[in-house]
Amino acid sequence: MQVTILFLIMLFLHCIMDYTLQGDFIANAKQKQWWKKHDTYSEKYKHDYIIVLLVHGFMWSFGVHIPIIILEICNLATIGEINICFLIIFNSI
């Protein structure tokens, strides 16, 4: 039962992080074509969408793993700091 509740909380946080908190700017800026449509576009901005993708990936990954981090802090789970960091970084990419 606890695993099911944890899964549902993480699914709920996924929806919040990916749809509600993402906002229009991040949703648009993740697309390479969005940058090219602007009048002030320059070749020096050609990889900026990758930075936005990485920021969004980290925000999403950290937010979804908040329940696991809380369980680890409260000593209700023994996942380990290295494993949590690995999960967040792996899911960010």
PyMOL Python script that loads the backbone (N, CA, C, O; Angstrom):
from pymol import cmd

cmd.read_pdbstr("""\
ATOM      1  N   MET A   1       0.815  -1.200   0.000  1.00  0.00           N
ATOM      2  CA  MET A   1       0.000   0.000   0.000  1.00  0.00           C
ATOM      3  C   MET A   1       0.861   1.269   0.000  1.00  0.00           C
ATOM      4  O   MET A   1       0.539   2.242  -0.681  1.00  0.00           O
ATOM      5  N   GLN A   2       1.957   1.253   0.766  1.00  0.00           N
ATOM      6  CA  GLN A   2       2.824   2.436   0.833  1.00  0.00           C
ATOM      7  C   GLN A   2       3.479   2.730  -0.512  1.00  0.00           C
ATOM      8  O   GLN A   2       3.648   3.891  -0.883  1.00  0.00           O
ATOM      9  N   VAL A   3       3.844   1.687  -1.235  1.00  0.00           N
ATOM     10  CA  VAL A   3       4.459   1.879  -2.541  1.00  0.00           C
ATOM     11  C   VAL A   3       3.444   2.477  -3.518  1.00  0.00           C
ATOM     12  O   VAL A   3       3.794   3.326  -4.338  1.00  0.00           O
ATOM     13  N   THR A   4       2.200   2.038  -3.430  1.00  0.00           N
ATOM     14  CA  THR A   4       1.149   2.578  -4.296  1.00  0.00           C
ATOM     15  C   THR A   4       0.918   4.053  -4.005  1.00  0.00           C
ATOM     16  O   THR A   4       0.787   4.855  -4.930  1.00  0.00           O
ATOM     17  N   ILE A   5       0.868   4.414  -2.738  1.00  0.00           N
ATOM     18  CA  ILE A   5       0.677   5.820  -2.368  1.00  0.00           C
ATOM     19  C   ILE A   5       1.870   6.652  -2.831  1.00  0.00           C
ATOM     20  O   ILE A   5       1.693   7.751  -3.355  1.00  0.00           O
ATOM     21  N   LEU A   6       3.077   6.137  -2.641  1.00  0.00           N
ATOM     22  CA  LEU A   6       4.271   6.841  -3.106  1.00  0.00           C
ATOM     23  C   LEU A   6       4.213   7.045  -4.619  1.00  0.00           C
ATOM     24  O   LEU A   6       4.522   8.131  -5.110  1.00  0.00           O
ATOM     25  N   PHE A   7       3.823   6.017  -5.354  1.00  0.00           N
ATOM     26  CA  PHE A   7       3.705   6.125  -6.807  1.00  0.00           C
ATOM     27  C   PHE A   7       2.677   7.181  -7.201  1.00  0.00           C
ATOM     28  O   PHE A   7       2.931   7.985  -8.098  1.00  0.00           O
ATOM     29  N   LEU A   8       1.527   7.188  -6.547  1.00  0.00           N
ATOM     30  CA  LEU A   8       0.486   8.162  -6.872  1.00  0.00           C
ATOM     31  C   LEU A   8       0.932   9.588  -6.560  1.00  0.00           C
ATOM     32  O   LEU A   8       0.627  10.513  -7.314  1.00  0.00           O
ATOM     33  N   ILE A   9       1.650   9.770  -5.457  1.00  0.00           N
ATOM     34  CA  ILE A   9       2.172  11.103  -5.124  1.00  0.00           C
ATOM     35  C   ILE A   9       3.181  11.552  -6.178  1.00  0.00           C
ATOM     36  O   ILE A   9       3.165  12.704  -6.613  1.00  0.00           O
ATOM     37  N   MET A  10       4.049  10.642  -6.582  1.00  0.00           N
ATOM     38  CA  MET A  10       5.045  10.996  -7.604  1.00  0.00           C
ATOM     39  C   MET A  10       4.373  11.283  -8.944  1.00  0.00           C
ATOM     40  O   MET A  10       4.815  12.171  -9.673  1.00  0.00           O
ATOM     41  N   LEU A  11       3.316  10.552  -9.279  1.00  0.00           N
ATOM     42  CA  LEU A  11       2.573  10.809 -10.504  1.00  0.00           C
ATOM     43  C   LEU A  11       1.890  12.175 -10.450  1.00  0.00           C
ATOM     44  O   LEU A  11       1.884  12.915 -11.434  1.00  0.00           O
ATOM     45  N   PHE A  12       1.322  12.499  -9.301  1.00  0.00           N
ATOM     46  CA  PHE A  12       0.695  13.805  -9.106  1.00  0.00           C
ATOM     47  C   PHE A  12       1.727  14.923  -9.252  1.00  0.00           C
ATOM     48  O   PHE A  12       1.472  15.924  -9.922  1.00  0.00           O
ATOM     49  N   LEU A  13       2.883  14.753  -8.627  1.00  0.00           N
ATOM     50  CA  LEU A  13       3.943  15.756  -8.748  1.00  0.00           C
ATOM     51  C   LEU A  13       4.448  15.865 -10.188  1.00  0.00           C
ATOM     52  O   LEU A  13       4.804  16.953 -10.640  1.00  0.00           O
ATOM     53  N   HIS A  14       4.480  14.754 -10.902  1.00  0.00           N
ATOM     54  CA  HIS A  14       4.860  14.794 -12.308  1.00  0.00           C
ATOM     55  C   HIS A  14       3.906  15.695 -13.091  1.00  0.00           C
ATOM     56  O   HIS A  14       4.342  16.526 -13.887  1.00  0.00           O
ATOM     57  N   CYS A  15       2.619  15.526 -12.863  1.00  0.00           N
ATOM     58  CA  CYS A  15       1.629  16.359 -13.565  1.00  0.00           C
ATOM     59  C   CYS A  15       1.796  17.832 -13.209  1.00  0.00           C
ATOM     60  O   CYS A  15       1.715  18.696 -14.082  1.00  0.00           O
ATOM     61  N   ILE A  16       2.028  18.121 -11.936  1.00  0.00           N
ATOM     62  CA  ILE A  16       2.214  19.511 -11.511  1.00  0.00           C
ATOM     63  C   ILE A  16       3.474  20.099 -12.136  1.00  0.00           C
ATOM     64  O   ILE A  16       3.443  21.206 -12.674  1.00  0.00           O
ATOM     65  N   MET A  17       4.581  19.365 -12.066  1.00  0.00           N
ATOM     66  CA  MET A  17       5.857  19.891 -12.565  1.00  0.00           C
ATOM     67  C   MET A  17       5.876  20.003 -14.087  1.00  0.00           C
ATOM     68  O   MET A  17       6.470  20.932 -14.633  1.00  0.00           O
ATOM     69  N   ASP A  18       5.233  19.067 -14.771  1.00  0.00           N
ATOM     70  CA  ASP A  18       5.335  19.041 -16.222  1.00  0.00           C
ATOM     71  C   ASP A  18       4.297  19.910 -16.913  1.00  0.00           C
ATOM     72  O   ASP A  18       4.521  20.355 -18.039  1.00  0.00           O
ATOM     73  N   TYR A  19       3.183  20.157 -16.271  1.00  0.00           N
ATOM     74  CA  TYR A  19       2.133  20.912 -16.937  1.00  0.00           C
ATOM     75  C   TYR A  19       1.844  22.249 -16.265  1.00  0.00           C
ATOM     76  O   TYR A  19       1.791  23.277 -16.940  1.00  0.00           O
ATOM     77  N   THR A  20       1.660  22.255 -14.966  1.00  0.00           N
ATOM     78  CA  THR A  20       1.259  23.475 -14.275  1.00  0.00           C
ATOM     79  C   THR A  20       2.425  24.437 -14.088  1.00  0.00           C
ATOM     80  O   THR A  20       2.314  25.609 -14.451  1.00  0.00           O
ATOM     81  N   LEU A  21       3.533  23.975 -13.534  1.00  0.00           N
ATOM     82  CA  LEU A  21       4.645  24.862 -13.205  1.00  0.00           C
ATOM     83  C   LEU A  21       5.574  25.143 -14.383  1.00  0.00           C
ATOM     84  O   LEU A  21       6.439  26.015 -14.299  1.00  0.00           O
ATOM     85  N   GLN A  22       5.401  24.418 -15.465  1.00  0.00           N
ATOM     86  CA  GLN A  22       6.282  24.631 -16.606  1.00  0.00           C
ATOM     87  C   GLN A  22       6.097  26.024 -17.205  1.00  0.00           C
ATOM     88  O   GLN A  22       7.079  26.688 -17.535  1.00  0.00           O
ATOM     89  N   GLY A  23       4.896  26.457 -17.343  1.00  0.00           N
ATOM     90  CA  GLY A  23       4.635  27.786 -17.872  1.00  0.00           C
ATOM     91  C   GLY A  23       4.822  27.864 -19.376  1.00  0.00           C
ATOM     92  O   GLY A  23       5.422  26.985 -19.994  1.00  0.00           O
ATOM     93  N   ASP A  24       4.298  28.929 -19.947  1.00  0.00           N
ATOM     94  CA  ASP A  24       4.357  29.093 -21.394  1.00  0.00           C
ATOM     95  C   ASP A  24       5.773  29.344 -21.897  1.00  0.00           C
ATOM     96  O   ASP A  24       6.157  28.838 -22.951  1.00  0.00           O
ATOM     97  N   PHE A  25       6.548  30.121 -21.148  1.00  0.00           N
ATOM     98  CA  PHE A  25       7.891  30.436 -21.632  1.00  0.00           C
ATOM     99  C   PHE A  25       8.737  29.175 -21.765  1.00  0.00           C
ATOM    100  O   PHE A  25       9.347  28.948 -22.811  1.00  0.00           O
ATOM    101  N   ILE A  26       8.781  28.360 -20.727  1.00  0.00           N
ATOM    102  CA  ILE A  26       9.605  27.156 -20.783  1.00  0.00           C
ATOM    103  C   ILE A  26       9.078  26.196 -21.842  1.00  0.00           C
ATOM    104  O   ILE A  26       9.857  25.579 -22.568  1.00  0.00           O
ATOM    105  N   ALA A  27       7.756  26.071 -21.932  1.00  0.00           N
ATOM    106  CA  ALA A  27       7.179  25.186 -22.944  1.00  0.00           C
ATOM    107  C   ALA A  27       7.583  25.622 -24.350  1.00  0.00           C
ATOM    108  O   ALA A  27       7.869  24.783 -25.204  1.00  0.00           O
ATOM    109  N   ASN A  28       7.606  26.917 -24.588  1.00  0.00           N
ATOM    110  CA  ASN A  28       7.993  27.417 -25.908  1.00  0.00           C
ATOM    111  C   ASN A  28       9.497  27.408 -26.113  1.00  0.00           C
ATOM    112  O   ASN A  28       9.979  27.052 -27.188  1.00  0.00           O
ATOM    113  N   ALA A  29      10.242  27.799 -25.083  1.00  0.00           N
ATOM    114  CA  ALA A  29      11.696  27.940 -25.215  1.00  0.00           C
ATOM    115  C   ALA A  29      12.403  26.600 -25.365  1.00  0.00           C
ATOM    116  O   ALA A  29      13.568  26.571 -25.762  1.00  0.00           O
ATOM    117  N   LYS A  30      11.741  25.497 -25.064  1.00  0.00           N
ATOM    118  CA  LYS A  30      12.330  24.172 -25.259  1.00  0.00           C
ATOM    119  C   LYS A  30      12.399  23.795 -26.733  1.00  0.00           C
ATOM    120  O   LYS A  30      13.055  22.818 -27.096  1.00  0.00           O
ATOM    121  N   GLN A  31      11.731  24.558 -27.575  1.00  0.00           N
ATOM    122  CA  GLN A  31      11.679  24.245 -29.002  1.00  0.00           C
ATOM    123  C   GLN A  31      12.661  25.128 -29.768  1.00  0.00           C
ATOM    124  O   GLN A  31      12.669  26.351 -29.623  1.00  0.00           O
ATOM    125  N   LYS A  32      13.472  24.492 -30.570  1.00  0.00           N
ATOM    126  CA  LYS A  32      14.478  25.219 -31.341  1.00  0.00           C
ATOM    127  C   LYS A  32      13.823  26.224 -32.290  1.00  0.00           C
ATOM    128  O   LYS A  32      14.353  27.319 -32.482  1.00  0.00           O
ATOM    129  N   GLN A  33      12.699  25.879 -32.876  1.00  0.00           N
ATOM    130  CA  GLN A  33      12.024  26.755 -33.827  1.00  0.00           C
ATOM    131  C   GLN A  33      11.519  28.040 -33.170  1.00  0.00           C
ATOM    132  O   GLN A  33      11.460  29.086 -33.816  1.00  0.00           O
ATOM    133  N   TRP A  34      11.154  27.965 -31.889  1.00  0.00           N
ATOM    134  CA  TRP A  34      10.667  29.146 -31.179  1.00  0.00           C
ATOM    135  C   TRP A  34      11.740  30.224 -31.143  1.00  0.00           C
ATOM    136  O   TRP A  34      11.439  31.407 -31.303  1.00  0.00           O
ATOM    137  N   TRP A  35      12.992  29.822 -30.934  1.00  0.00           N
ATOM    138  CA  TRP A  35      14.093  30.783 -30.893  1.00  0.00           C
ATOM    139  C   TRP A  35      14.317  31.406 -32.270  1.00  0.00           C
ATOM    140  O   TRP A  35      14.618  32.595 -32.373  1.00  0.00           O
ATOM    141  N   LYS A  36      14.171  30.615 -33.314  1.00  0.00           N
ATOM    142  CA  LYS A  36      14.425  31.113 -34.675  1.00  0.00           C
ATOM    143  C   LYS A  36      13.362  32.092 -35.156  1.00  0.00           C
ATOM    144  O   LYS A  36      13.630  32.893 -36.053  1.00  0.00           O
ATOM    145  N   LYS A  37      12.170  32.049 -34.587  1.00  0.00           N
ATOM    146  CA  LYS A  37      11.073  32.917 -35.030  1.00  0.00           C
ATOM    147  C   LYS A  37      11.233  34.364 -34.581  1.00  0.00           C
ATOM    148  O   LYS A  37      10.594  35.256 -35.139  1.00  0.00           O
ATOM    149  N   HIS A  38      12.067  34.608 -33.593  1.00  0.00           N
ATOM    150  CA  HIS A  38      12.230  35.972 -33.078  1.00  0.00           C
ATOM    151  C   HIS A  38      13.100  36.821 -34.003  1.00  0.00           C
ATOM    152  O   HIS A  38      14.037  36.333 -34.635  1.00  0.00           O
ATOM    153  N   ASP A  39      12.757  38.102 -34.060  1.00  0.00           N
ATOM    154  CA  ASP A  39      13.504  39.029 -34.910  1.00  0.00           C
ATOM    155  C   ASP A  39      14.943  39.209 -34.450  1.00  0.00           C
ATOM    156  O   ASP A  39      15.839  39.463 -35.256  1.00  0.00           O
ATOM    157  N   THR A  40      15.154  39.074 -33.145  1.00  0.00           N
ATOM    158  CA  THR A  40      16.497  39.292 -32.597  1.00  0.00           C
ATOM    159  C   THR A  40      17.341  38.020 -32.594  1.00  0.00           C
ATOM    160  O   THR A  40      18.406  37.984 -31.979  1.00  0.00           O
ATOM    161  N   TYR A  41      16.872  36.977 -33.276  1.00  0.00           N
ATOM    162  CA  TYR A  41      17.610  35.705 -33.291  1.00  0.00           C
ATOM    163  C   TYR A  41      18.980  35.888 -33.936  1.00  0.00           C
ATOM    164  O   TYR A  41      19.138  36.578 -34.944  1.00  0.00           O
ATOM    165  N   SER A  42      19.947  35.251 -33.321  1.00  0.00           N
ATOM    166  CA  SER A  42      21.311  35.272 -33.827  1.00  0.00           C
ATOM    167  C   SER A  42      21.873  33.859 -33.681  1.00  0.00           C
ATOM    168  O   SER A  42      21.365  33.064 -32.890  1.00  0.00           O
ATOM    169  N   GLU A  43      22.905  33.553 -34.431  1.00  0.00           N
ATOM    170  CA  GLU A  43      23.523  32.223 -34.352  1.00  0.00           C
ATOM    171  C   GLU A  43      24.088  31.930 -32.960  1.00  0.00           C
ATOM    172  O   GLU A  43      24.253  30.768 -32.588  1.00  0.00           O
ATOM    173  N   LYS A  44      24.381  32.973 -32.198  1.00  0.00           N
ATOM    174  CA  LYS A  44      24.910  32.728 -30.851  1.00  0.00           C
ATOM    175  C   LYS A  44      23.848  32.146 -29.923  1.00  0.00           C
ATOM    176  O   LYS A  44      24.185  31.636 -28.855  1.00  0.00           O
ATOM    177  N   TYR A  45      22.563  32.213 -30.310  1.00  0.00           N
ATOM    178  CA  TYR A  45      21.477  31.655 -29.513  1.00  0.00           C
ATOM    179  C   TYR A  45      21.047  30.266 -29.996  1.00  0.00           C
ATOM    180  O   TYR A  45      20.051  29.733 -29.506  1.00  0.00           O
ATOM    181  N   LYS A  46      21.765  29.681 -30.930  1.00  0.00           N
ATOM    182  CA  LYS A  46      21.288  28.457 -31.560  1.00  0.00           C
ATOM    183  C   LYS A  46      21.229  27.253 -30.617  1.00  0.00           C
ATOM    184  O   LYS A  46      20.530  26.285 -30.918  1.00  0.00           O
ATOM    185  N   HIS A  47      21.934  27.284 -29.497  1.00  0.00           N
ATOM    186  CA  HIS A  47      21.901  26.162 -28.555  1.00  0.00           C
ATOM    187  C   HIS A  47      21.206  26.511 -27.236  1.00  0.00           C
ATOM    188  O   HIS A  47      21.241  25.718 -26.295  1.00  0.00           O
ATOM    189  N   ASP A  48      20.586  27.669 -27.158  1.00  0.00           N
ATOM    190  CA  ASP A  48      19.940  28.077 -25.907  1.00  0.00           C
ATOM    191  C   ASP A  48      18.771  27.177 -25.525  1.00  0.00           C
ATOM    192  O   ASP A  48      18.479  27.027 -24.339  1.00  0.00           O
ATOM    193  N   TYR A  49      18.105  26.583 -26.490  1.00  0.00           N
ATOM    194  CA  TYR A  49      16.985  25.696 -26.174  1.00  0.00           C
ATOM    195  C   TYR A  49      17.451  24.478 -25.375  1.00  0.00           C
ATOM    196  O   TYR A  49      16.683  23.912 -24.598  1.00  0.00           O
ATOM    197  N   ILE A  50      18.710  24.076 -25.568  1.00  0.00           N
ATOM    198  CA  ILE A  50      19.250  22.933 -24.819  1.00  0.00           C
ATOM    199  C   ILE A  50      19.356  23.278 -23.338  1.00  0.00           C
ATOM    200  O   ILE A  50      19.069  22.435 -22.488  1.00  0.00           O
ATOM    201  N   ILE A  51      19.761  24.501 -23.020  1.00  0.00           N
ATOM    202  CA  ILE A  51      19.849  24.942 -21.624  1.00  0.00           C
ATOM    203  C   ILE A  51      18.465  24.913 -20.983  1.00  0.00           C
ATOM    204  O   ILE A  51      18.314  24.473 -19.844  1.00  0.00           O
ATOM    205  N   VAL A  52      17.462  25.379 -21.715  1.00  0.00           N
ATOM    206  CA  VAL A  52      16.094  25.376 -21.189  1.00  0.00           C
ATOM    207  C   VAL A  52      15.626  23.944 -20.967  1.00  0.00           C
ATOM    208  O   VAL A  52      14.956  23.664 -19.973  1.00  0.00           O
ATOM    209  N   LEU A  53      15.964  23.040 -21.868  1.00  0.00           N
ATOM    210  CA  LEU A  53      15.602  21.628 -21.686  1.00  0.00           C
ATOM    211  C   LEU A  53      16.250  21.049 -20.428  1.00  0.00           C
ATOM    212  O   LEU A  53      15.603  20.320 -19.677  1.00  0.00           O
ATOM    213  N   LEU A  54      17.514  21.368 -20.200  1.00  0.00           N
ATOM    214  CA  LEU A  54      18.209  20.863 -19.008  1.00  0.00           C
ATOM    215  C   LEU A  54      17.622  21.447 -17.725  1.00  0.00           C
ATOM    216  O   LEU A  54      17.465  20.733 -16.735  1.00  0.00           O
ATOM    217  N   VAL A  55      17.297  22.739 -17.735  1.00  0.00           N
ATOM    218  CA  VAL A  55      16.689  23.366 -16.555  1.00  0.00           C
ATOM    219  C   VAL A  55      15.339  22.738 -16.264  1.00  0.00           C
ATOM    220  O   VAL A  55      15.036  22.413 -15.116  1.00  0.00           O
ATOM    221  N   HIS A  56      14.532  22.567 -17.293  1.00  0.00           N
ATOM    222  CA  HIS A  56      13.226  21.946 -17.099  1.00  0.00           C
ATOM    223  C   HIS A  56      13.380  20.501 -16.616  1.00  0.00           C
ATOM    224  O   HIS A  56      12.639  20.058 -15.738  1.00  0.00           O
ATOM    225  N   GLY A  57      14.336  19.768 -17.184  1.00  0.00           N
ATOM    226  CA  GLY A  57      14.565  18.386 -16.766  1.00  0.00           C
ATOM    227  C   GLY A  57      14.967  18.289 -15.307  1.00  0.00           C
ATOM    228  O   GLY A  57      14.487  17.413 -14.589  1.00  0.00           O
ATOM    229  N   PHE A  58      15.847  19.183 -14.858  1.00  0.00           N
ATOM    230  CA  PHE A  58      16.251  19.164 -13.455  1.00  0.00           C
ATOM    231  C   PHE A  58      15.085  19.542 -12.546  1.00  0.00           C
ATOM    232  O   PHE A  58      14.872  18.907 -11.513  1.00  0.00           O
ATOM    233  N   MET A  59      14.328  20.576 -12.927  1.00  0.00           N
ATOM    234  CA  MET A  59      13.186  20.999 -12.117  1.00  0.00           C
ATOM    235  C   MET A  59      12.179  19.857 -11.986  1.00  0.00           C
ATOM    236  O   MET A  59      11.685  19.583 -10.892  1.00  0.00           O
ATOM    237  N   TRP A  60      11.880  19.200 -13.095  1.00  0.00           N
ATOM    238  CA  TRP A  60      10.932  18.093 -13.080  1.00  0.00           C
ATOM    239  C   TRP A  60      11.460  16.938 -12.231  1.00  0.00           C
ATOM    240  O   TRP A  60      10.742  16.403 -11.385  1.00  0.00           O
ATOM    241  N   SER A  61      12.700  16.563 -12.457  1.00  0.00           N
ATOM    242  CA  SER A  61      13.275  15.417 -11.752  1.00  0.00           C
ATOM    243  C   SER A  61      13.339  15.657 -10.249  1.00  0.00           C
ATOM    244  O   SER A  61      12.973  14.777  -9.470  1.00  0.00           O
ATOM    245  N   PHE A  62      13.794  16.825  -9.834  1.00  0.00           N
ATOM    246  CA  PHE A  62      13.868  17.118  -8.404  1.00  0.00           C
ATOM    247  C   PHE A  62      12.479  17.130  -7.785  1.00  0.00           C
ATOM    248  O   PHE A  62      12.277  16.580  -6.702  1.00  0.00           O
ATOM    249  N   GLY A  63      11.531  17.747  -8.458  1.00  0.00           N
ATOM    250  CA  GLY A  63      10.166  17.826  -7.927  1.00  0.00           C
ATOM    251  C   GLY A  63       9.509  16.474  -7.778  1.00  0.00           C
ATOM    252  O   GLY A  63       8.819  16.224  -6.789  1.00  0.00           O
ATOM    253  N   VAL A  64       9.713  15.598  -8.746  1.00  0.00           N
ATOM    254  CA  VAL A  64       9.107  14.266  -8.689  1.00  0.00           C
ATOM    255  C   VAL A  64       9.737  13.424  -7.586  1.00  0.00           C
ATOM    256  O   VAL A  64       9.071  12.559  -7.017  1.00  0.00           O
ATOM    257  N   HIS A  65      10.996  13.662  -7.279  1.00  0.00           N
ATOM    258  CA  HIS A  65      11.684  12.860  -6.265  1.00  0.00           C
ATOM    259  C   HIS A  65      11.562  13.431  -4.844  1.00  0.00           C
ATOM    260  O   HIS A  65      12.158  12.886  -3.915  1.00  0.00           O
ATOM    261  N   ILE A  66      10.821  14.487  -4.666  1.00  0.00           N
ATOM    262  CA  ILE A  66      10.644  15.064  -3.326  1.00  0.00           C
ATOM    263  C   ILE A  66      10.115  14.030  -2.316  1.00  0.00           C
ATOM    264  O   ILE A  66      10.628  13.983  -1.197  1.00  0.00           O
ATOM    265  N   PRO A  67       9.112  13.200  -2.656  1.00  0.00           N
ATOM    266  CA  PRO A  67       8.661  12.202  -1.667  1.00  0.00           C
ATOM    267  C   PRO A  67       9.762  11.232  -1.247  1.00  0.00           C
ATOM    268  O   PRO A  67       9.842  10.859  -0.076  1.00  0.00           O
ATOM    269  N   ILE A  68      10.604  10.825  -2.181  1.00  0.00           N
ATOM    270  CA  ILE A  68      11.699   9.911  -1.841  1.00  0.00           C
ATOM    271  C   ILE A  68      12.717  10.611  -0.952  1.00  0.00           C
ATOM    272  O   ILE A  68      13.242  10.009  -0.015  1.00  0.00           O
ATOM    273  N   ILE A  69      12.998  11.874  -1.239  1.00  0.00           N
ATOM    274  CA  ILE A  69      13.938  12.642  -0.418  1.00  0.00           C
ATOM    275  C   ILE A  69      13.394  12.791   0.996  1.00  0.00           C
ATOM    276  O   ILE A  69      14.144  12.654   1.963  1.00  0.00           O
ATOM    277  N   ILE A  70      12.102  13.070   1.131  1.00  0.00           N
ATOM    278  CA  ILE A  70      11.492  13.209   2.462  1.00  0.00           C
ATOM    279  C   ILE A  70      11.554  11.885   3.207  1.00  0.00           C
ATOM    280  O   ILE A  70      11.852  11.869   4.401  1.00  0.00           O
ATOM    281  N   LEU A  71      11.282  10.779   2.533  1.00  0.00           N
ATOM    282  CA  LEU A  71      11.379   9.468   3.182  1.00  0.00           C
ATOM    283  C   LEU A  71      12.800   9.205   3.674  1.00  0.00           C
ATOM    284  O   LEU A  71      12.995   8.661   4.761  1.00  0.00           O
ATOM    285  N   GLU A  72      13.779   9.588   2.880  1.00  0.00           N
ATOM    286  CA  GLU A  72      15.178   9.394   3.273  1.00  0.00           C
ATOM    287  C   GLU A  72      15.538  10.269   4.466  1.00  0.00           C
ATOM    288  O   GLU A  72      16.214   9.809   5.386  1.00  0.00           O
ATOM    289  N   ILE A  73      15.097  11.522   4.464  1.00  0.00           N
ATOM    290  CA  ILE A  73      15.401  12.428   5.575  1.00  0.00           C
ATOM    291  C   ILE A  73      14.763  11.936   6.874  1.00  0.00           C
ATOM    292  O   ILE A  73      15.369  12.037   7.941  1.00  0.00           O
ATOM    293  N   CYS A  74      13.555  11.412   6.788  1.00  0.00           N
ATOM    294  CA  CYS A  74      12.843  10.928   7.983  1.00  0.00           C
ATOM    295  C   CYS A  74      13.259   9.517   8.376  1.00  0.00           C
ATOM    296  O   CYS A  74      12.676   8.933   9.290  1.00  0.00           O
ATOM    297  N   ASN A  75      14.248   8.969   7.705  1.00  0.00           N
ATOM    298  CA  ASN A  75      14.748   7.617   7.963  1.00  0.00           C
ATOM    299  C   ASN A  75      13.668   6.550   7.812  1.00  0.00           C
ATOM    300  O   ASN A  75      13.693   5.536   8.510  1.00  0.00           O
ATOM    301  N   LEU A  76      12.727   6.774   6.909  1.00  0.00           N
ATOM    302  CA  LEU A  76      11.696   5.780   6.627  1.00  0.00           C
ATOM    303  C   LEU A  76      12.079   4.915   5.428  1.00  0.00           C
ATOM    304  O   LEU A  76      11.416   3.922   5.130  1.00  0.00           O
ATOM    305  N   ALA A  77      13.139   5.298   4.758  1.00  0.00           N
ATOM    306  CA  ALA A  77      13.665   4.523   3.636  1.00  0.00           C
ATOM    307  C   ALA A  77      15.181   4.656   3.639  1.00  0.00           C
ATOM    308  O   ALA A  77      15.726   5.673   4.067  1.00  0.00           O
ATOM    309  N   THR A  78      15.840   3.638   3.165  1.00  0.00           N
ATOM    310  CA  THR A  78      17.299   3.674   3.106  1.00  0.00           C
ATOM    311  C   THR A  78      17.733   3.577   1.649  1.00  0.00           C
ATOM    312  O   THR A  78      18.164   2.526   1.176  1.00  0.00           O
ATOM    313  N   ILE A  79      17.612   4.667   0.976  1.00  0.00           N
ATOM    314  CA  ILE A  79      17.982   4.718  -0.437  1.00  0.00           C
ATOM    315  C   ILE A  79      19.420   5.180  -0.580  1.00  0.00           C
ATOM    316  O   ILE A  79      20.159   4.675  -1.425  1.00  0.00           O
ATOM    317  N   GLY A  80      19.809   6.118   0.226  1.00  0.00           N
ATOM    318  CA  GLY A  80      21.172   6.629   0.193  1.00  0.00           C
ATOM    319  C   GLY A  80      21.279   7.909  -0.604  1.00  0.00           C
ATOM    320  O   GLY A  80      20.612   8.082  -1.624  1.00  0.00           O
ATOM    321  N   GLU A  81      22.134   8.813  -0.122  1.00  0.00           N
ATOM    322  CA  GLU A  81      22.300  10.111  -0.781  1.00  0.00           C
ATOM    323  C   GLU A  81      22.834   9.972  -2.200  1.00  0.00           C
ATOM    324  O   GLU A  81      22.388  10.671  -3.110  1.00  0.00           O
ATOM    325  N   ILE A  82      23.779   9.078  -2.382  1.00  0.00           N
ATOM    326  CA  ILE A  82      24.366   8.904  -3.714  1.00  0.00           C
ATOM    327  C   ILE A  82      23.319   8.404  -4.687  1.00  0.00           C
ATOM    328  O   ILE A  82      23.266   8.863  -5.829  1.00  0.00           O
ATOM    329  N   ASN A  83      22.483   7.471  -4.256  1.00  0.00           N
ATOM    330  CA  ASN A  83      21.445   6.943  -5.142  1.00  0.00           C
ATOM    331  C   ASN A  83      20.405   8.000  -5.484  1.00  0.00           C
ATOM    332  O   ASN A  83      19.938   8.059  -6.622  1.00  0.00           O
ATOM    333  N   ILE A  84      20.036   8.834  -4.519  1.00  0.00           N
ATOM    334  CA  ILE A  84      19.067   9.900  -4.792  1.00  0.00           C
ATOM    335  C   ILE A  84      19.665  10.901  -5.772  1.00  0.00           C
ATOM    336  O   ILE A  84      18.996  11.317  -6.717  1.00  0.00           O
ATOM    337  N   CYS A  85      20.916  11.291  -5.557  1.00  0.00           N
ATOM    338  CA  CYS A  85      21.580  12.217  -6.492  1.00  0.00           C
ATOM    339  C   CYS A  85      21.653  11.600  -7.885  1.00  0.00           C
ATOM    340  O   CYS A  85      21.413  12.283  -8.881  1.00  0.00           O
ATOM    341  N   PHE A  86      21.982  10.322  -7.957  1.00  0.00           N
ATOM    342  CA  PHE A  86      22.037   9.637  -9.241  1.00  0.00           C
ATOM    343  C   PHE A  86      20.668   9.648  -9.920  1.00  0.00           C
ATOM    344  O   PHE A  86      20.579   9.911 -11.119  1.00  0.00           O
ATOM    345  N   LEU A  87      19.607   9.366  -9.174  1.00  0.00           N
ATOM    346  CA  LEU A  87      18.249   9.365  -9.734  1.00  0.00           C
ATOM    347  C   LEU A  87      17.886  10.729 -10.301  1.00  0.00           C
ATOM    348  O   LEU A  87      17.354  10.830 -11.406  1.00  0.00           O
ATOM    349  N   ILE A  88      18.174  11.769  -9.541  1.00  0.00           N
ATOM    350  CA  ILE A  88      17.828  13.116  -9.991  1.00  0.00           C
ATOM    351  C   ILE A  88      18.618  13.502 -11.238  1.00  0.00           C
ATOM    352  O   ILE A  88      18.055  14.036 -12.194  1.00  0.00           O
ATOM    353  N   ILE A  89      19.911  13.234 -11.228  1.00  0.00           N
ATOM    354  CA  ILE A  89      20.738  13.584 -12.388  1.00  0.00           C
ATOM    355  C   ILE A  89      20.356  12.733 -13.595  1.00  0.00           C
ATOM    356  O   ILE A  89      20.241  13.252 -14.705  1.00  0.00           O
ATOM    357  N   PHE A  90      20.158  11.439 -13.390  1.00  0.00           N
ATOM    358  CA  PHE A  90      19.796  10.544 -14.491  1.00  0.00           C
ATOM    359  C   PHE A  90      18.470  10.933 -15.115  1.00  0.00           C
ATOM    360  O   PHE A  90      18.332  10.910 -16.338  1.00  0.00           O
ATOM    361  N   ASN A  91      17.496  11.286 -14.298  1.00  0.00           N
ATOM    362  CA  ASN A  91      16.186  11.681 -14.819  1.00  0.00           C
ATOM    363  C   ASN A  91      16.193  13.081 -15.410  1.00  0.00           C
ATOM    364  O   ASN A  91      15.299  13.423 -16.184  1.00  0.00           O
ATOM    365  N   SER A  92      17.169  13.887 -15.069  1.00  0.00           N
ATOM    366  CA  SER A  92      17.253  15.248 -15.621  1.00  0.00           C
ATOM    367  C   SER A  92      17.705  15.245 -17.070  1.00  0.00           C
ATOM    368  O   SER A  92      17.368  16.145 -17.839  1.00  0.00           O
ATOM    369  N   ILE A  93      18.459  14.243 -17.428  1.00  0.00           N
ATOM    370  CA  ILE A  93      19.045  14.207 -18.777  1.00  0.00           C
ATOM    371  C   ILE A  93      18.083  13.615 -19.770  1.00  0.00           C
ATOM    372  O   ILE A  93      18.406  13.506 -20.953  1.00  0.00           O
TER     373      ILE A  93
END
""", "prot")
cmd.dss("prot")
cmd.show_as("cartoon", "prot")
cmd.util.cbc("prot")
cmd.orient("prot")
